[in-house]
Each structure stands twice: as structure tokens, then as C-alpha cells.
């Protein structure tokens, strides 16, 4: 069944993507990420010596600080911070810089839907820009379920208001995207078919959830290709500048 979306996209079609790295001077790494009219800035500071209370000093520690476009953070933003922290810890190599803390600052520029996946993608780009050791890159996507049973990917704000359930999904990109050839970290890690983070809101059946995962994983191919092309272009530009 074909679904007509108000912006003309097909159900599994993503909005136009845009990413820029090294856009801020003070952080160790930074990136902007846009999906349609949703835009997020991410800045990485660290690693700095010392860990927070209740953190494992034998491993690298990460903290995520969410800054909304206006006002104070609430319960939803606190949940976003927790989800992002767990996601970042899953994809970064925590044994390289033990007893350190790296801060990831998320600044919302504009929210037109799928805000959390957009923020995760921005954070991943900023971590790469900062040179933080990573096991693999992550690509995030939102899949939502309407009351009539159809699924759409990467909803905008208007579509989100009409949906009954959401699944925020984070998949691993291929290790070759971010790790140097021959890296020992990449060996023996079959990450291509895994899932890093899965968060659902609302009520959906098990079948609908697995369909979300299937559609989301299929869509990550274009996200991964965009990441790879963006990073390769950045490397070329750096080489020319050097």
C-alpha cells in the first residue's frame, strides 16, 4: 500500500541530508547535521582527566549535555541525554583513555521531527571530527506507526503529531568507515547486522516493531553512504588545505 505524505515522500524515503564538520573553533570536534528542516549542532570537548562520581575510572567516561532551542530541559531531554550517552559508550573504545571524561554538547537549532536520531548522527560526526577512538560509526533513524497501521521513516513534526507509536533505532555502520585498515578493534566484530540502540514510545505489535527494524536497517544504507561520502570529501579538503 502506497502512502501519500504531505511533502511528497514515499513511506521509506528520508529527507535531504546535510552535514558539516569542524564548524566550531573551541571544541575538540564539532559537526552540524540536518535532516530536512531539523538541524542540530554537536560539540565534543575532551577527553579531560578524571571521571564523574559513580563512573568506572578504569574506562573512558562520556557525558551528554542537551541544550534546547529555547527554555530549560525537561523530562524528555533528560531521557535523550541518557539514550545518547549509552549509545556513545557502545560505539566508542572505552579502554584507550581510561579515567577521562569527554563531554558531548547537543544544541538544537530547529526541530521539525526526528530530533533524537538527528542529534545522534550529529554526535557521531563530531566524535569522528574530535578523533575519539571508535569501534564503529552509528546511524540513527526514526520509524513511526500511524493509527491506520502504516509505517513511515524519518517523520517531520506534523507527521509525528499524527502517529501513535515511535521506534528510535540506531544501527552500526561498517567498521571500515571510521577505522584505519588493519585495525585490531575491527577484527572479529560482525556489526553489520546488529542494532545498537532501540527505544520505543507508544504501543505497537511485535510484528510492527520488527517491520520498523527491517525498514530502518534498509534505510541505513543511504545514511551510511552519506556519512562515508561526507568524510571522504572532508579528508580530500584537508589534504588540499595541507
Short mmCIF file of the C-alpha atoms (twelve columns), coordinates in Angstrom:
data_MODEL
# 
_entry.id   MODEL 
# 
loop_
_atom_site.group_PDB 
_atom_site.id 
_atom_site.type_symbol 
_atom_site.label_atom_id 
_atom_site.label_alt_id 
_atom_site.label_comp_id 
_atom_site.label_asym_id 
_atom_site.label_seq_id 
_atom_site.Cartn_x 
_atom_site.Cartn_y 
_atom_site.Cartn_z 
_atom_site.pdbx_PDB_model_num 
ATOM 1   C CA . UNK A 1   0.000  0.000   0.000  1 
ATOM 2   C CA . UNK A 2   1.438  3.332   -1.089 1 
ATOM 3   C CA . UNK A 3   1.064  6.193   1.356  1 
ATOM 4   C CA . UNK A 4   0.955  9.782   0.170  1 
ATOM 5   C CA . UNK A 5   2.931  12.025  2.533  1 
ATOM 6   C CA . UNK A 6   2.300  15.748  2.566  1 
ATOM 7   C CA . UNK A 7   5.861  16.530  1.488  1 
ATOM 8   C CA . UNK A 8   5.644  14.081  -1.414 1 
ATOM 9   C CA . UNK A 9   7.991  11.436  0.002  1 
ATOM 10  C CA . UNK A 10  7.421  7.695   -0.126 1 
ATOM 11  C CA . UNK A 11  6.986  5.930   3.257  1 
ATOM 12  C CA . UNK A 12  10.632 4.828   3.431  1 
ATOM 13  C CA . UNK A 13  12.173 7.946   1.882  1 
ATOM 14  C CA . UNK A 14  14.413 10.111  4.066  1 
ATOM 15  C CA . UNK A 15  14.517 13.886  3.945  1 
ATOM 16  C CA . UNK A 16  17.552 15.589  2.354  1 
ATOM 17  C CA . UNK A 17  20.691 15.182  4.480  1 
ATOM 18  C CA . UNK A 18  23.411 17.748  5.183  1 
ATOM 19  C CA . UNK A 19  26.481 17.510  7.397  1 
ATOM 20  C CA . UNK A 20  29.410 19.846  8.087  1 
ATOM 21  C CA . UNK A 21  32.302 19.140  10.443 1 
ATOM 22  C CA . UNK A 22  34.898 21.306  12.191 1 
ATOM 23  C CA . UNK A 23  32.491 24.228  12.227 1 
ATOM 24  C CA . UNK A 24  33.376 25.489  15.739 1 
ATOM 25  C CA . UNK A 25  36.843 26.529  16.910 1 
ATOM 26  C CA . UNK A 26  36.799 25.996  20.681 1 
ATOM 27  C CA . UNK A 27  35.650 22.337  20.881 1 
ATOM 28  C CA . UNK A 28  37.999 19.477  20.022 1 
ATOM 29  C CA . UNK A 29  35.435 18.336  17.469 1 
ATOM 30  C CA . UNK A 30  32.157 19.685  16.103 1 
ATOM 31  C CA . UNK A 31  29.519 18.994  13.481 1 
ATOM 32  C CA . UNK A 32  26.151 20.166  12.230 1 
ATOM 33  C CA . UNK A 33  23.600 17.679  10.973 1 
ATOM 34  C CA . UNK A 34  20.367 18.412  9.120  1 
ATOM 35  C CA . UNK A 35  17.534 16.155  8.020  1 
ATOM 36  C CA . UNK A 36  15.088 18.328  6.147  1 
ATOM 37  C CA . UNK A 37  14.376 21.316  8.383  1 
ATOM 38  C CA . UNK A 38  15.579 19.583  11.554 1 
ATOM 39  C CA . UNK A 39  19.064 20.814  12.447 1 
ATOM 40  C CA . UNK A 40  21.367 20.027  15.365 1 
ATOM 41  C CA . UNK A 41  24.869 21.169  16.327 1 
ATOM 42  C CA . UNK A 42  27.173 18.833  18.276 1 
ATOM 43  C CA . UNK A 43  30.395 19.816  20.046 1 
ATOM 44  C CA . UNK A 44  32.908 17.457  21.678 1 
ATOM 45  C CA . UNK A 45  35.237 18.559  24.489 1 
ATOM 46  C CA . UNK A 46  37.895 16.165  25.730 1 
ATOM 47  C CA . UNK A 47  38.975 13.705  26.769 1 
ATOM 48  C CA . UNK A 48  39.784 15.537  30.006 1 
ATOM 49  C CA . UNK A 49  41.466 13.928  33.032 1 
ATOM 50  C CA . UNK A 50  39.186 12.484  35.694 1 
ATOM 51  C CA . UNK A 51  35.770 10.844  35.741 1 
ATOM 52  C CA . UNK A 52  32.443 11.747  37.302 1 
ATOM 53  C CA . UNK A 53  31.173 10.220  40.522 1 
ATOM 54  C CA . UNK A 54  29.870 6.643   40.138 1 
ATOM 55  C CA . UNK A 55  31.732 6.197   36.847 1 
ATOM 56  C CA . UNK A 56  34.324 3.475   36.206 1 
ATOM 57  C CA . UNK A 57  37.741 5.162   36.458 1 
ATOM 58  C CA . UNK A 58  39.318 2.275   34.539 1 
ATOM 59  C CA . UNK A 59  37.432 3.275   31.401 1 
ATOM 60  C CA . UNK A 60  36.744 6.420   29.433 1 
ATOM 61  C CA . UNK A 61  33.625 8.270   30.562 1 
ATOM 62  C CA . UNK A 62  31.192 10.278  28.428 1 
ATOM 63  C CA . UNK A 63  28.599 12.847  29.374 1 
ATOM 64  C CA . UNK A 64  25.910 14.325  27.132 1 
ATOM 65  C CA . UNK A 65  24.508 17.803  27.724 1 
ATOM 66  C CA . UNK A 66  21.344 18.664  25.800 1 
ATOM 67  C CA . UNK A 67  20.574 22.303  25.065 1 
ATOM 68  C CA . UNK A 68  17.100 23.002  23.642 1 
ATOM 69  C CA . UNK A 69  16.484 25.845  21.232 1 
ATOM 70  C CA . UNK A 70  14.610 27.750  23.951 1 
ATOM 71  C CA . UNK A 71  13.796 27.228  27.612 1 
ATOM 72  C CA . UNK A 72  15.054 24.675  30.120 1 
ATOM 73  C CA . UNK A 73  15.478 20.969  29.624 1 
ATOM 74  C CA . UNK A 74  12.711 18.698  30.875 1 
ATOM 75  C CA . UNK A 75  12.000 15.004  31.298 1 
ATOM 76  C CA . UNK A 76  12.162 14.252  27.562 1 
ATOM 77  C CA . UNK A 77  15.519 15.975  27.123 1 
ATOM 78  C CA . UNK A 78  16.926 14.134  30.158 1 
ATOM 79  C CA . UNK A 79  15.853 10.871  28.544 1 
ATOM 80  C CA . UNK A 80  17.559 11.931  25.308 1 
ATOM 81  C CA . UNK A 81  20.788 12.577  27.243 1 
ATOM 82  C CA . UNK A 82  20.671 9.099   28.769 1 
ATOM 83  C CA . UNK A 83  19.939 7.382   25.444 1 
ATOM 84  C CA . UNK A 84  22.745 9.255   23.722 1 
ATOM 85  C CA . UNK A 85  25.236 8.528   26.498 1 
ATOM 86  C CA . UNK A 86  24.531 4.805   26.312 1 
ATOM 87  C CA . UNK A 87  24.741 4.856   22.526 1 
ATOM 88  C CA . UNK A 88  28.056 6.725   22.522 1 
ATOM 89  C CA . UNK A 89  29.535 4.389   25.123 1 
ATOM 90  C CA . UNK A 90  28.531 1.434   22.948 1 
ATOM 91  C CA . UNK A 91  30.350 2.673   19.855 1 
ATOM 92  C CA . UNK A 92  33.463 4.225   21.421 1 
ATOM 93  C CA . UNK A 93  36.577 2.373   22.592 1 
ATOM 94  C CA . UNK A 94  36.468 2.906   26.353 1 
ATOM 95  C CA . UNK A 95  39.846 1.350   27.183 1 
ATOM 96  C CA . UNK A 96  42.025 3.789   25.224 1 
ATOM 97  C CA . UNK A 97  41.675 6.825   27.524 1 
ATOM 98  C CA . UNK A 98  40.840 5.440   30.989 1 
ATOM 99  C CA . UNK A 99  39.945 7.829   33.808 1 
ATOM 100 C CA . UNK A 100 38.929 10.597  31.428 1 
ATOM 101 C CA . UNK A 101 35.669 12.362  30.635 1 
ATOM 102 C CA . UNK A 102 34.558 13.506  27.199 1 
ATOM 103 C CA . UNK A 103 31.652 15.951  27.007 1 
ATOM 104 C CA . UNK A 104 29.242 15.938  24.080 1 
ATOM 105 C CA . UNK A 105 27.136 19.103  23.852 1 
ATOM 106 C CA . UNK A 106 23.964 18.964  21.740 1 
ATOM 107 C CA . UNK A 107 22.441 22.279  20.641 1 
ATOM 108 C CA . UNK A 108 19.045 22.120  18.956 1 
ATOM 109 C CA . UNK A 109 18.847 24.673  16.150 1 
ATOM 110 C CA . UNK A 110 15.434 23.678  14.778 1 
ATOM 111 C CA . UNK A 111 13.115 20.755  15.469 1 
ATOM 112 C CA . UNK A 112 10.967 19.607  12.550 1 
ATOM 113 C CA . UNK A 113 10.729 15.970  13.610 1 
ATOM 114 C CA . UNK A 114 13.068 13.003  14.198 1 
ATOM 115 C CA . UNK A 115 15.107 15.160  16.569 1 
ATOM 116 C CA . UNK A 116 16.823 12.419  18.600 1 
ATOM 117 C CA . UNK A 117 18.132 10.452  15.577 1 
ATOM 118 C CA . UNK A 118 19.358 13.719  14.083 1 
ATOM 119 C CA . UNK A 119 21.217 14.501  17.327 1 
ATOM 120 C CA . UNK A 120 22.807 11.039  17.437 1 
ATOM 121 C CA . UNK A 121 24.007 11.400  13.847 1 
ATOM 122 C CA . UNK A 122 25.426 14.848  14.657 1 
ATOM 123 C CA . UNK A 123 27.218 13.488  17.729 1 
ATOM 124 C CA . UNK A 124 28.803 10.659  15.730 1 
ATOM 125 C CA . UNK A 125 30.116 13.119  13.159 1 
ATOM 126 C CA . UNK A 126 31.512 15.349  15.918 1 
ATOM 127 C CA . UNK A 127 33.201 12.393  17.661 1 
ATOM 128 C CA . UNK A 128 34.942 11.489  14.409 1 
ATOM 129 C CA . UNK A 129 35.970 15.120  13.983 1 
ATOM 130 C CA . UNK A 130 37.454 15.093  17.508 1 
ATOM 131 C CA . UNK A 131 39.432 11.927  16.800 1 
ATOM 132 C CA . UNK A 132 37.744 9.944   19.583 1 
ATOM 133 C CA . UNK A 133 38.616 6.217   19.221 1 
ATOM 134 C CA . UNK A 134 35.529 4.395   17.934 1 
ATOM 135 C CA . UNK A 135 34.701 0.749   17.299 1 
ATOM 136 C CA . UNK A 136 32.343 1.755   14.530 1 
ATOM 137 C CA . UNK A 137 30.092 4.583   13.443 1 
ATOM 138 C CA . UNK A 138 26.385 4.616   14.233 1 
ATOM 139 C CA . UNK A 139 23.485 5.732   12.059 1 
ATOM 140 C CA . UNK A 140 20.161 6.615   13.680 1 
ATOM 141 C CA . UNK A 141 16.667 6.719   12.266 1 
ATOM 142 C CA . UNK A 142 13.077 7.135   13.446 1 
ATOM 143 C CA . UNK A 143 10.263 4.853   12.295 1 
ATOM 144 C CA . UNK A 144 6.702  5.639   13.328 1 
ATOM 145 C CA . UNK A 145 3.326  3.915   13.207 1 
ATOM 146 C CA . UNK A 146 0.073  5.651   12.305 1 
ATOM 147 C CA . UNK A 147 -3.332 4.713   13.712 1 
ATOM 148 C CA . UNK A 148 -4.282 3.138   10.374 1 
ATOM 149 C CA . UNK A 149 -1.328 0.755   10.624 1 
ATOM 150 C CA . UNK A 150 1.129  2.152   8.078  1 
ATOM 151 C CA . UNK A 151 4.785  2.857   8.841  1 
ATOM 152 C CA . UNK A 152 6.891  5.838   7.754  1 
ATOM 153 C CA . UNK A 153 10.568 6.659   8.215  1 
ATOM 154 C CA . UNK A 154 12.094 9.986   9.235  1 
ATOM 155 C CA . UNK A 155 8.813  11.771  10.071 1 
ATOM 156 C CA . UNK A 156 8.610  15.536  10.176 1 
ATOM 157 C CA . UNK A 157 6.944  17.365  13.082 1 
ATOM 158 C CA . UNK A 158 3.490  17.383  11.507 1 
ATOM 159 C CA . UNK A 159 3.661  13.650  10.840 1 
ATOM 160 C CA . UNK A 160 4.883  12.942  14.364 1 
ATOM 161 C CA . UNK A 161 1.746  14.516  15.826 1 
ATOM 162 C CA . UNK A 162 -0.425 12.082  13.851 1 
ATOM 163 C CA . UNK A 163 1.460  8.928   14.846 1 
ATOM 164 C CA . UNK A 164 0.533  6.500   17.618 1 
ATOM 165 C CA . UNK A 165 3.949  4.911   18.233 1 
ATOM 166 C CA . UNK A 166 7.637  5.544   17.510 1 
ATOM 167 C CA . UNK A 167 10.786 3.466   17.333 1 
ATOM 168 C CA . UNK A 168 14.134 5.238   17.575 1 
ATOM 169 C CA . UNK A 169 16.706 2.861   16.110 1 
ATOM 170 C CA . UNK A 170 20.488 3.079   15.987 1 
ATOM 171 C CA . UNK A 171 22.391 0.710   13.721 1 
ATOM 172 C CA . UNK A 172 26.142 0.195   13.339 1 
ATOM 173 C CA . UNK A 173 27.783 1.482   10.196 1 
ATOM 174 C CA . UNK A 174 30.521 -0.642  8.695  1 
ATOM 175 C CA . UNK A 175 33.768 -0.538  10.659 1 
ATOM 176 C CA . UNK A 176 35.666 0.400   7.514  1 
ATOM 177 C CA . UNK A 177 34.048 3.818   7.581  1 
ATOM 178 C CA . UNK A 178 35.965 5.091   10.593 1 
ATOM 179 C CA . UNK A 179 38.761 2.691   11.471 1 
ATOM 180 C CA . UNK A 180 42.111 2.509   9.714  1 
ATOM 181 C CA . UNK A 181 42.761 -0.556  7.626  1 
ATOM 182 C CA . UNK A 182 44.092 -3.447  9.679  1 
ATOM 183 C CA . UNK A 183 42.841 -2.027  12.964 1 
ATOM 184 C CA . UNK A 184 42.672 -4.706  15.650 1 
ATOM 185 C CA . UNK A 185 39.444 -3.267  17.052 1 
ATOM 186 C CA . UNK A 186 37.558 -4.088  13.879 1 
ATOM 187 C CA . UNK A 187 38.625 -7.712  13.811 1 
ATOM 188 C CA . UNK A 188 36.021 -10.288 14.744 1 
ATOM 189 C CA . UNK A 189 33.159 -7.839  15.233 1 
ATOM 190 C CA . UNK A 190 30.241 -8.719  12.927 1 
ATOM 191 C CA . UNK A 191 28.442 -5.412  13.476 1 
ATOM 192 C CA . UNK A 192 26.802 -5.063  10.077 1 
ATOM 193 C CA . UNK A 193 23.561 -6.821  11.092 1 
ATOM 194 C CA . UNK A 194 23.378 -5.702  14.716 1 
ATOM 195 C CA . UNK A 195 21.437 -2.986  16.468 1 
ATOM 196 C CA . UNK A 196 22.982 -0.605  18.987 1 
ATOM 197 C CA . UNK A 197 20.010 1.213   20.471 1 
ATOM 198 C CA . UNK A 198 16.269 0.650   20.308 1 
ATOM 199 C CA . UNK A 199 13.791 2.904   22.096 1 
ATOM 200 C CA . UNK A 200 10.031 2.757   21.589 1 
ATOM 201 C CA . UNK A 201 7.223  5.104   22.609 1 
ATOM 202 C CA . UNK A 202 3.543  4.249   22.361 1 
ATOM 203 C CA . UNK A 203 2.039  0.854   21.623 1 
ATOM 204 C CA . UNK A 204 2.933  -1.293  18.628 1 
ATOM 205 C CA . UNK A 205 2.730  -5.004  17.945 1 
ATOM 206 C CA . UNK A 206 5.791  -7.225  17.795 1 
ATOM 207 C CA . UNK A 207 5.276  -7.619  14.043 1 
ATOM 208 C CA . UNK A 208 5.136  -3.845  13.566 1 
ATOM 209 C CA . UNK A 209 8.298  -3.429  15.630 1 
ATOM 210 C CA . UNK A 210 10.247 -5.931  13.555 1 
ATOM 211 C CA . UNK A 211 8.947  -4.263  10.392 1 
ATOM 212 C CA . UNK A 212 10.289 -0.960  11.772 1 
ATOM 213 C CA . UNK A 213 13.671 -2.608  12.309 1 
ATOM 214 C CA . UNK A 214 13.626 -4.108  8.822  1 
ATOM 215 C CA . UNK A 215 12.694 -0.821  7.125  1 
ATOM 216 C CA . UNK A 216 15.091 1.152   9.300  1 
ATOM 217 C CA . UNK A 217 18.016 -1.147  8.575  1 
ATOM 218 C CA . UNK A 218 17.313 -0.926  4.831  1 
ATOM 219 C CA . UNK A 219 17.313 2.874   5.018  1 
ATOM 220 C CA . UNK A 220 20.658 2.976   6.839  1 
ATOM 221 C CA . UNK A 221 22.389 2.053   3.593  1 
ATOM 222 C CA . UNK A 222 21.756 5.563   2.276  1 
ATOM 223 C CA . UNK A 223 22.737 7.105   5.640  1 
ATOM 224 C CA . UNK A 224 25.967 5.102   5.717  1 
ATOM 225 C CA . UNK A 225 26.762 6.073   2.138  1 
ATOM 226 C CA . UNK A 226 26.158 9.737   3.003  1 
ATOM 227 C CA . UNK A 227 28.467 9.518   6.042  1 
ATOM 228 C CA . UNK A 228 31.185 7.858   4.014  1 
ATOM 229 C CA . UNK A 229 30.963 10.367  1.163  1 
ATOM 230 C CA . UNK A 230 30.970 13.286  3.602  1 
ATOM 231 C CA . UNK A 231 34.042 12.030  5.478  1 
ATOM 232 C CA . UNK A 232 35.933 11.212  2.293  1 
ATOM 233 C CA . UNK A 233 35.233 14.699  0.976  1 
ATOM 234 C CA . UNK A 234 36.450 16.201  4.265  1 
ATOM 235 C CA . UNK A 235 39.685 14.201  4.003  1 
ATOM 236 C CA . UNK A 236 40.220 15.453  0.451  1 
ATOM 237 C CA . UNK A 237 39.615 19.036  1.515  1 
ATOM 238 C CA . UNK A 238 42.067 18.646  4.413  1 
ATOM 239 C CA . UNK A 239 44.695 17.231  2.087  1 
ATOM 240 C CA . UNK A 240 44.294 20.161  -0.296 1 
ATOM 241 C CA . UNK A 241 44.497 22.625  2.586  1 
ATOM 242 C CA . UNK A 242 47.684 20.952  3.816  1 
# 
